[in-house]
Amino acid sequence: MSLTPPIASATPSGAFERLLTIMNDLRINCPWDKKQTLESLRHLTIEETYELSDAILGGDMQEIKKELGDLMLHLVFYSRIASETDSFDITGVLNGICDKLINRHPHIYSDVEVSNEEDVKRNWEQIKLKEGNKSVLGGVPASLPALVKASRIQEKARGVGFDWDNKTQVWAKVEEELQEFKDEFNVADGTAIDQEKAEAEFGDLLFSLINYARFININPEDALEKTNRKFIKRFQYLESKAKENGKQLQDMTLTEMDVFWNEAKNASK
């Protein structure tokens, strides 16, 4: 079967309609697309989201554009599948998000006044509670990675006024948690430690550091990922230099490896 592909459009509405037409064609005629379910697409959507994240961190605008298209396809795909059982369709999805945005921005679409971004966040959380949320933290997905989840928990708590007054207080908490962790896990002390308590204190320390990062406008997920990438780049430099010198890392001393590691650090400055 050969269908005539819909032509490109110069308008957002036309381009979106073109995507819907293609999705319908594929769902009816393509063996792979016909087979997909909400569940089978789920892991692919997660993968696409991480690919978008990589593109954003890499600052590659063309790659970001491409990955946004991939995600847009998934959103349309889910809606098409749901429409086949009369659960919902793309029109309902779009009107639903529009209605939510209007309702949660009364400072734009009603007579509520706000002074700053914090007022907007506070109103948002209060409106969600009125809509039926049993807890301010109820909207934080249980499956979020722990680092991201900690950030979201803290942001949402701040939205209803549960927060420190200033970053000095937060840093004092970091130092307090660091000391408590050291008390449980002192590497200079040869005595056995309570592993469960040490883990708990380490978690508290991480949580307080993430909190401090929020106060100085650092996204901890982005910061850690950039450090991960930096480490990978330097370690791969170390591997390549060792290979050039006919050596295996496992046969080198730490002092020998440090020479190449420092070269990598200086090269990236």
Phi, psi and chi 1 to 4 in degrees:
 res  aa     phi    psi   chi1   chi2   chi3   chi4
   1 MET       -  135.6  176.7 -179.3  -67.5      -
   2 SER  -126.7  113.9  178.6      -      -      -
   3 LEU   -98.8  153.1  -60.0  178.2      -      -
   4 THR   -80.7  116.9  -58.5      -      -      -
   5 PRO   -67.0  139.6   23.3  -32.2      -      -
   6 PRO   -65.6  141.4   23.1  -31.9      -      -
   7 ILE   -78.7  156.9   61.3  173.8      -      -
   8 ALA   -65.2  151.3      -      -      -      -
   9 SER  -121.7  151.5  172.6      -      -      -
  10 ALA   -93.0   -1.3      -      -      -      -
  11 THR  -114.9  151.8   67.2      -      -      -
  12 PRO   -58.1  -44.7  -26.0   35.2      -      -
  13 SER   -65.0  -39.5   58.6      -      -      -
  14 GLY   -67.6  -41.0      -      -      -      -
  15 ALA   -66.1  -37.9      -      -      -      -
  16 PHE   -68.1  -40.3 -167.7   65.8      -      -
  17 GLU   -63.2  -36.4 -172.0   65.3   38.3      -
  18 ARG   -61.9  -43.1 -176.6 -174.2 -174.5 -150.8
  19 LEU   -62.8  -42.5  175.4   59.2      -      -
  20 LEU   -61.5  -40.5  -66.2  178.2      -      -
  21 THR   -63.7  -45.3  -60.9      -      -      -
  22 ILE   -63.2  -42.2  -67.0  172.0      -      -
  23 MET   -59.7  -43.4 -178.2   71.5  -98.7      -
  24 ASN   -63.1  -41.4  -69.3  -22.2      -      -
  25 ASP   -61.9  -45.0  -71.7  -16.9      -      -
  26 LEU   -67.0  -41.7  -61.9 -178.9      -      -
  27 ARG   -63.6  -31.9 -175.3   65.4  173.5  169.6
  28 ILE   -84.9  -35.7  -65.6  170.0      -      -
  29 ASN  -113.5  -21.6  -61.1  -67.5      -      -
  30 CYS   -93.1  125.6  173.6      -      -      -
  31 PRO   -56.3  -40.6  -25.7   35.0      -      -
  32 TRP   -69.2  -48.1 -174.4   87.0      -      -
  33 ASP   -65.1  -35.0  -70.6  -79.9      -      -
  34 LYS   -64.3  -29.3  -72.3  166.1   65.9  174.4
  35 LYS   -81.6  -20.4 -174.0  179.3  178.7 -179.2
  36 GLN   -70.0  149.1  -60.2  -46.6  -55.5      -
  37 THR  -127.0  172.5   65.2      -      -      -
  38 LEU   -56.9  -41.4  -61.2  178.2      -      -
  39 GLU   -69.6  -39.5  -68.8   76.7   14.9      -
  40 SER   -70.7  -25.7   69.4      -      -      -
  41 LEU   -82.4  -21.0  -71.8  174.7      -      -
  42 ARG   -54.3  -52.2  177.5 -180.0  171.4  -85.3
  43 HIS   -67.8  -28.6   75.1  -78.6      -      -
  44 LEU   -70.0  -36.7  -61.9  174.9      -      -
  45 THR   -65.5  -41.0  -53.4      -      -      -
  46 ILE   -60.8  -43.3  -67.0  171.6      -      -
  47 GLU   -61.7  -43.6 -177.7  179.8  -28.4      -
  48 GLU   -63.6  -36.1  -66.6  -67.0   -5.8      -
  49 THR   -64.4  -41.2  -56.5      -      -      -
  50 TYR   -68.0  -34.4  -82.5  109.3      -      -
  51 GLU   -66.0  -38.0  -71.6  177.8    0.3      -
  52 LEU   -63.6  -42.6  172.7   60.9      -      -
  53 SER   -59.4  -43.3  175.8      -      -      -
  54 ASP   -61.1  -42.6  -74.0  -14.4      -      -
  55 ALA   -64.5  -38.7      -      -      -      -
  56 ILE   -65.6  -46.0  -68.5  171.9      -      -
  57 LEU   -63.9  -31.5  -72.5  176.2      -      -
  58 GLY   -80.4   -8.8      -      -      -      -
  59 GLY    66.0   24.5      -      -      -      -
  60 ASP   -94.7   99.5 -172.4  -27.7      -      -
  61 MET   -65.0  -36.7  -64.4  -54.7  -67.1      -
  62 GLN   -67.8  -37.0  -71.6  -54.4  -53.2      -
  63 GLU   -70.0  -37.6 -166.7   65.7   17.3      -
  64 ILE   -60.3  -45.5  -67.8  171.4      -      -
  65 LYS   -57.9  -45.0  173.5 -174.2  171.9 -175.5
  66 LYS   -62.9  -45.7  170.4  179.5  167.0  -68.4
  67 GLU   -69.4  -33.2  -63.2  -58.0  -20.4      -
  68 LEU   -62.4  -38.9  -74.8  172.1      -      -
  69 GLY   -62.3  -42.2      -      -      -      -
  70 ASP   -61.8  -43.0  -70.3  -17.2      -      -
  71 LEU   -67.4  -38.8  -89.8  179.7      -      -
  72 MET   -60.0  -40.5 -174.8   71.6   71.6      -
  73 LEU   -59.4  -43.2  168.9   62.7      -      -
  74 HIS   -63.1  -40.7  -80.5 -123.9      -      -
  75 LEU   -63.3  -41.8  -57.3 -178.4      -      -
  76 VAL   -66.4  -38.5  168.0      -      -      -
  77 PHE   -62.7  -48.4 -150.8  154.2      -      -
  78 TYR   -57.4  -44.0  -73.5  121.8      -      -
  79 SER   -65.2  -39.6  -60.8      -      -      -
  80 ARG   -63.3  -43.6  164.6   64.9 -158.1 -139.3
  81 ILE   -62.0  -44.1  -66.9  171.5      -      -
  82 ALA   -65.1  -33.1      -      -      -      -
  83 SER   -66.1  -24.7   71.8      -      -      -
  84 GLU   -71.3  -18.2  -65.7  165.3    5.5      -
  85 THR  -113.0   14.6   56.1      -      -      -
  86 ASP    57.5   28.5  -66.3  -36.2      -      -
  87 SER   -77.1  -49.8  -60.7      -      -      -
  88 PHE  -168.6  171.8   58.9   84.0      -      -
  89 ASP  -137.6  179.0   58.9   17.1      -      -
  90 ILE   -63.5  -31.5 -169.2   64.0      -      -
  91 THR   -63.9  -43.1  -58.2      -      -      -
  92 GLY   -65.4  -38.4      -      -      -      -
  93 VAL   -61.0  -48.4  170.8      -      -      -
  94 LEU   -67.9  -42.9  -65.2  174.1      -      -
  95 ASN   -66.9  -33.7  -79.6  -34.1      -      -
  96 GLY   -63.4  -45.5      -      -      -      -
  97 ILE   -70.5  -33.3 -174.1   59.0      -      -
  98 CYS   -64.5  -45.4  -72.0      -      -      -
  99 ASP   -61.2  -41.2  -69.3  -18.2      -      -
 100 LYS   -64.6  -43.2 -178.1  165.6   75.0  172.0
 101 LEU   -64.0  -39.9  -70.8  172.3      -      -
 102 ILE   -64.6  -44.6  -69.2  169.8      -      -
 103 ASN   -66.3  -34.5 -173.7   50.2      -      -
 104 ARG   -92.9    5.9  -66.9 -170.2 -175.5  175.5
 105 HIS  -124.5   60.6  -71.0   78.6      -      -
 106 PRO   -65.0  -18.0   24.9  -34.9      -      -
 107 HIS   -74.9  -12.4   53.8  -70.0      -      -
 108 ILE  -105.3  -43.6  -57.6  -64.1      -      -
 109 TYR  -108.3    9.7  -62.9  106.9      -      -
 110 SER  -148.3 -159.7 -171.8      -      -      -
 111 ASP  -103.6   14.2   55.8    0.3      -      -
 112 VAL   -71.6  138.1  171.7      -      -      -
 113 GLU  -107.1  140.0  -65.1 -175.2    3.0      -
 114 VAL  -129.8  153.7  -63.7      -      -      -
 115 SER  -103.1  -26.7  -59.0      -      -      -
 116 ASN  -161.2 -176.5   50.6   43.0      -      -
 117 GLU   -61.2  -37.0  174.8 -169.2    0.1      -
 118 GLU   -64.5  -36.5  -67.5  -55.2  -42.5      -
 119 ASP   -62.9  -38.9  -74.4  -10.6      -      -
 120 VAL   -63.2  -46.8  173.4      -      -      -
 121 LYS   -62.6  -41.1  -69.6 -179.3  178.8  178.6
 122 ARG   -64.4  -44.2 -168.0  172.4  -61.4  108.7
 123 ASN   -61.5  -40.9  -73.8  -18.0      -      -
 124 TRP   -57.2  -48.1 -177.7  -78.2      -      -
 125 GLU   -68.5  -37.4  -64.9  -59.9  -22.0      -
 126 GLN   -66.4  -38.5  -69.5  172.2   -8.7      -
 127 ILE   -66.0  -39.6  -68.3  169.2      -      -
 128 LYS   -61.2  -38.8  -74.1  178.5   67.2  175.4
 129 LEU   -65.1  -39.6  -70.1  174.1      -      -
 130 LYS   -66.4  -28.0  -69.4  178.4 -178.4  177.4
 131 GLU   -76.4   -8.3  -69.2  173.5  -11.8      -
 132 GLY   124.2   -5.4      -      -      -      -
 133 ASN   -62.9  130.3  -81.0   27.5      -      -
 134 LYS   -79.8  -21.0  -65.1 -179.0  179.6  179.0
 135 SER  -144.5  147.1  168.2      -      -      -
 136 VAL   -58.4  -32.7  169.1      -      -      -
 137 LEU   -90.1    2.2  -55.7 -178.6      -      -
 138 GLY   -65.0  -24.2      -      -      -      -
 139 GLY   -86.5    0.9      -      -      -      -
 140 VAL   -83.7  115.2  179.8      -      -      -
 141 PRO   -59.3  134.9  -23.0   33.7      -      -
 142 ALA   -64.3  -27.7      -      -      -      -
 143 SER   -90.0    3.7   58.1      -      -      -
 144 LEU   -61.2  144.7  -89.3 -178.3      -      -
 145 PRO   -55.9  143.6  -25.3   34.5      -      -
 146 ALA   -56.5  -38.2      -      -      -      -
 147 LEU   -65.4  -45.0 -169.2   64.9      -      -
 148 VAL   -66.9  -40.6  178.8      -      -      -
 149 LYS   -61.8  -41.6 -174.5 -172.0  -69.1 -174.1
 150 ALA   -59.7  -42.4      -      -      -      -
 151 SER   -63.0  -44.9  -65.3      -      -      -
 152 ARG   -66.3  -40.2  -66.4  -63.0  -67.7  135.4
 153 ILE   -59.1  -46.8  -72.1  170.9      -      -
 154 GLN   -66.1  -40.1  -67.4  168.3    4.0      -
 155 GLU   -62.8  -42.4  -71.2  169.1    2.1      -
 156 LYS   -69.9  -38.0  -74.9 -177.0  172.8  -67.2
 157 ALA   -63.4  -39.3      -      -      -      -
 158 ARG   -63.0  -32.7  178.9  176.5  177.2   79.8
 159 GLY   -61.3  -21.3      -      -      -      -
 160 VAL  -113.3   18.4  -68.7      -      -      -
 161 GLY    89.9    2.5      -      -      -      -
 162 PHE   -89.3   91.9 -173.1   76.8      -      -
 163 ASP  -163.6  164.7 -156.7    6.2      -      -
 164 TRP   -71.8  159.2  -58.8   93.0      -      -
 165 ASP   -79.2  -36.1  -68.5  -34.5      -      -
 166 ASN  -152.4  167.4   56.8   67.8      -      -
 167 LYS   -69.3  -22.8   63.8 -177.2 -179.5 -177.0
 168 THR   -62.6  -41.0  -57.2      -      -      -
 169 GLN   -64.2  -39.2  -64.6  171.9  -43.0      -
 170 VAL   -67.3  -41.2 -174.8      -      -      -
 171 TRP   -66.0  -35.2 -174.9 -110.0      -      -
 172 ALA   -61.9  -36.2      -      -      -      -
 173 LYS   -67.6  -39.3 -175.3   63.6  175.9  176.5
 174 VAL   -58.5  -47.4  171.8      -      -      -
 175 GLU   -64.9  -36.8  -66.9 -177.0  -39.0      -
 176 GLU   -63.6  -45.2  174.2 -170.9  -32.8      -
 177 GLU   -68.2  -35.1  -63.7  -65.7   -6.0      -
 178 LEU   -62.8  -43.3  176.9   59.0      -      -
 179 GLN   -64.8  -41.1 -173.7   57.7   52.6      -
 180 GLU   -63.9  -37.8  -69.8 -179.3    3.7      -
 181 PHE   -66.9  -42.9  176.0   64.0      -      -
 182 LYS   -61.8  -35.3  -71.1  170.5   68.9  175.8
 183 ASP   -64.1  -32.8  -70.1  -16.7      -      -
 184 GLU   -86.9  -24.9  -66.1  -63.9  -24.8      -
 185 PHE  -140.0   72.0 -170.6   44.1      -      -
 186 ASN   -93.8  106.9 -171.7  -13.3      -      -
 187 VAL   -66.8  -20.0  -66.7      -      -      -
 188 ALA   -81.4  -11.1      -      -      -      -
 189 ASP  -106.7  126.8 -171.0  -22.4      -      -
 190 GLY   -80.7   -0.5      -      -      -      -
 191 THR   -73.0  154.3   58.1      -      -      -
 192 ALA   -67.0  149.4      -      -      -      -
 193 ILE  -114.0  160.4   65.7  164.7      -      -
 194 ASP   -85.5  103.9 -175.9  -35.8      -      -
 195 GLN   -60.4  -38.5 -164.8   67.1   35.8      -
 196 GLU   -66.0  -42.8 -172.6  173.3  -25.0      -
 197 LYS   -67.8  -38.5  -74.5 -174.5   67.4  176.8
 198 ALA   -62.3  -41.4      -      -      -      -
 199 GLU   -62.9  -42.2 -178.0 -178.2   80.2      -
 200 ALA   -62.5  -43.0      -      -      -      -
 201 GLU   -67.9  -36.3  -65.4  -62.8  -13.4      -
 202 PHE   -64.8  -40.2 -175.1   67.9      -      -
 203 GLY   -61.2  -42.0      -      -      -      -
 204 ASP   -62.3  -39.9  -69.5  -14.7      -      -
 205 LEU   -63.8  -46.7  174.4   58.4      -      -
 206 LEU   -60.3  -43.7  -76.4  177.9      -      -
 207 PHE   -60.3  -40.8 -165.3   84.2      -      -
 208 SER   -70.4  -35.6   63.5      -      -      -
 209 LEU   -66.5  -39.8  -81.4  169.6      -      -
 210 ILE   -63.5  -38.6  -69.0  168.0      -      -
 211 ASN   -63.5  -42.5 -147.4    4.3      -      -
 212 TYR   -66.0  -38.8 -173.2   73.9      -      -
 213 ALA   -57.8  -40.3      -      -      -      -
 214 ARG   -61.6  -38.1  178.4  171.8   56.6   85.0
 215 PHE   -69.4  -23.8  -94.4   77.2      -      -
 216 ILE  -111.0   22.6   57.1  174.9      -      -
 217 ASN    58.7   41.9  -63.4  -43.8      -      -
 218 ILE  -111.4  128.2  -70.0  175.8      -      -
 219 ASN   -82.7  112.7 -177.2  -57.6      -      -
 220 PRO   -63.2  -34.0   20.1  -31.1      -      -
 221 GLU   -63.9  -47.0  176.4   71.2   18.7      -
 222 ASP   -63.9  -43.0  -69.8  -12.5      -      -
 223 ALA   -61.5  -45.5      -      -      -      -
 224 LEU   -68.1  -39.3 -177.5   56.9      -      -
 225 GLU   -64.9  -38.2  178.3   55.8   21.1      -
 226 LYS   -64.9  -37.6  -72.2  173.9 -179.0  175.9
 227 THR   -67.0  -39.9  -65.1      -      -      -
 228 ASN   -56.7  -47.9  -71.9  -20.3      -      -
 229 ARG   -65.2  -38.7  -67.9 -177.1  175.7 -147.7
 230 LYS   -63.2  -43.9 -179.4  170.4   60.2  178.8
 231 PHE   -63.2  -44.5 -176.1   91.9      -      -
 232 ILE   -59.2  -45.0  -70.3  170.0      -      -
 233 LYS   -62.0  -44.1 -175.9  176.7 -179.7 -179.4
 234 ARG   -70.0  -38.4  -69.0  175.4  179.9  175.6
 235 PHE   -67.7  -38.4 -168.5   82.3      -      -
 236 GLN   -68.1  -31.9  -70.6  175.5  -21.0      -
 237 TYR   -63.1  -44.5  177.5   90.1      -      -
 238 LEU   -58.6  -43.9  166.8   60.8      -      -
 239 GLU   -62.9  -43.5  -71.2  176.4  -44.8      -
 240 SER   -67.5  -38.7   66.3      -      -      -
 241 LYS   -68.4  -37.1  -64.8  -59.0  -71.8 -173.4
 242 ALA   -63.5  -41.8      -      -      -      -
 243 LYS   -64.9  -40.2 -172.4  175.0 -178.4  179.7
 244 GLU   -59.7  -32.2  -75.0  177.5   15.8      -
 245 ASN   -93.9   11.8  -73.9  -91.7      -      -
 246 GLY    67.7   31.2      -      -      -      -
 247 LYS  -120.6  156.5  -63.3 -178.3  178.0 -179.0
 248 GLN  -105.0  138.4  -62.0  -70.3  -31.3      -
 249 LEU   -54.9  -41.1  -69.9 -175.4      -      -
 250 GLN   -65.9  -15.4   58.0  -93.7   31.1      -
 251 ASP   -98.1   -3.4  -61.7  -34.6      -      -
 252 MET   -95.3  152.0  -62.8  172.6   62.9      -
 253 THR   -80.9  162.3   65.7      -      -      -
 254 LEU   -62.7  -34.7 -174.3   57.9      -      -
 255 THR   -62.9  -41.8  -59.5      -      -      -
 256 GLU   -65.3  -41.1  -70.5  175.1  -44.7      -
 257 MET   -67.5  -33.8  -73.3 -169.8  -81.1      -
 258 ASP   -62.9  -29.8  -86.7  -16.8      -      -
 259 VAL   -60.4  -49.2  172.8      -      -      -
 260 PHE   -70.8  -34.9  -64.0  136.9      -      -
 261 TRP   -63.0  -42.7 -178.4  -96.3      -      -
 262 ASN   -68.4  -33.4  -71.9  -33.6      -      -
 263 GLU   -60.5  -44.8  -75.2 -178.1   12.3      -
 264 ALA   -62.4  -40.9      -      -      -      -
 265 LYS   -63.9  -44.1  -73.6  176.2   62.7  175.8
 266 ASN   -67.0  -33.4  -67.7  -30.6      -      -
 267 ALA   -70.5  -25.7      -      -      -      -
 268 SER   -93.5   -1.8   61.2      -      -      -
 269 LYS   -75.2      -  -72.5 -178.8  178.9  178.8
